[in-house]
Amino acid sequence: MKKFYKRAWAEIHLDRLKYNYDICKSYLSGNTQFMAVVKADAYGHGDSKVAPYLQSLGVNWFAVSNISEALHLRRSGITKEIFILGYVPPEDVSELIDNNIIEAITCFEHAKAMSDAITDGRKLRTHIKIDTGMGRIGLKHDTVSGYCDEIEKIISLENIVVEGIFTHFAVADSDSPEDIAYTDKQSSLIININNELKNRGINLSQIHFMNSAGATYHNNSESTLARFGITLYGLHPNTALELPKKLKPVMELKTIVSHVKTINSGDFVSYGRTYIAEKTTKIASLTIGYADGYSRLLSSKADVLINGKRAKIVGRVCMDQTMIDVSDIDVKVGDVATLFGTDGNETITADDLADIYGTIGYEIVCGISKRVPRIIINNGEIKDILD
Ligand SMILES: *Cc1c(COP(=O)(O)O)cnc(C)c1O
């Protein structure tokens, strides 16, 4: 096994991934199949290890955001279906077909350009994206028949095989009555489109519209696939809304203590002199900073766990170093500090950090930078190191 340098590292706990996978699956009913969303390097967790592990658990569908992520999954041993959620330009169409990748079609013009780019008679597998209220990509019409007419035009293209339609919820993670009604409207629209297609003699094998929040709070067995991202990794779609069943965050972020010193009342810590000691204070420096994806917006705000206790960040988070107040904690150089994760009876989650500076847990885990090795762990045992 390759060694990793104990400076800043992310632990990826596969046993927790399996735990979350089982809970996510438990929300599904009817014939809805599980689709693992592993875009953005599996939300920063390491797609080359996370996806094969999920495949070994029986996951048959994987979703990514673009062609390079799709090809990376194939190189990592994914033999099951791979679906690209977003736009791929016509110039890349042959690689999609070579690798049996299913592409999202955003509109007739996109489909036509893809079809025209295929010159050897092969067919591109597609699901058509329907904009039912997200306002991002996808077909947009005022009437069900308008949608169906455009879908029929796409189906009639020479080199395009339409296997499904899908849409994306905008507010499935909200419990306000207006938002719940909005989500219902979005799912009704795509279901109505599918029914009208059936009336026209078109039977697609896939119609899907649930993300994590959709499947958790608005499960609907008419969706043939449920696209689980954030809850699979053990985080909340929305931290203000409790999950019906508790999940386990898969990633923990850790670092070590590089220096411990006592400063006097009136001494400053870090750039900008934003922190001044009000009394004799013991400060520990950590070997992690914003270049690792630990945001500078957490300066003087977040806690860090060390030897089972909470310590406050003092002063600005630097590019490679961060300081904490350890006046009441027994700390020495080399001790491990947890930026998010569990130490003894204390836990900090990526969702907690997100709440501190007004973002979402998604951005925290996706933002842990390439400089941070991912240590793949199963039941406490190191299985692999992604560096
Ligand atoms: C990212 C994404 C998902 C997964 O969303 P989560 O909230 O992480 O479950 C599902 N569908 C589409 C279209 C996406 O872009």
The ligand as a MOL file (V3000), in Angstrom:
LIG
                    3D

  0  0  0     0  0            999 V3000
M  V30 BEGIN CTAB
M  V30 COUNTS 15 15 0 0 0
M  V30 BEGIN ATOM
M  V30 1 C -26.6930 16.6270 -9.0610 0
M  V30 2 C -27.9620 16.1160 -9.6070 0
M  V30 3 C -28.6790 15.1300 -8.9120 0
M  V30 4 C -28.3290 14.6910 -7.5110 0
M  V30 5 O -28.7620 15.6770 -6.6150 0
M  V30 6 P -28.7160 15.4370 -5.0150 0
M  V30 7 O -29.4160 16.6000 -4.4590 0
M  V30 8 O -27.2580 15.4150 -4.6540 0
M  V30 9 O -29.3580 14.1370 -4.7730 0
M  V30 10 C -29.7920 14.5810 -9.5250 0
M  V30 11 N -30.1790 15.0000 -10.7530 0
M  V30 12 C -29.5270 15.9630 -11.4330 0
M  V30 13 C -30.0300 16.3870 -12.7650 0
M  V30 14 C -28.4050 16.5630 -10.8780 0
M  V30 15 O -27.7720 17.5330 -11.5400 0
M  V30 END ATOM
M  V30 BEGIN BOND
M  V30 1 1 1 2
M  V30 2 1 2 3
M  V30 3 2 2 14
M  V30 4 1 3 4
M  V30 5 2 3 10
M  V30 6 1 4 5
M  V30 7 1 5 6
M  V30 8 2 6 7
M  V30 9 1 6 8
M  V30 10 1 6 9
M  V30 11 1 10 11
M  V30 12 2 11 12
M  V30 13 1 12 13
M  V30 14 1 12 14
M  V30 15 1 14 15
M  V30 END BOND
M  V30 END CTAB
M  END
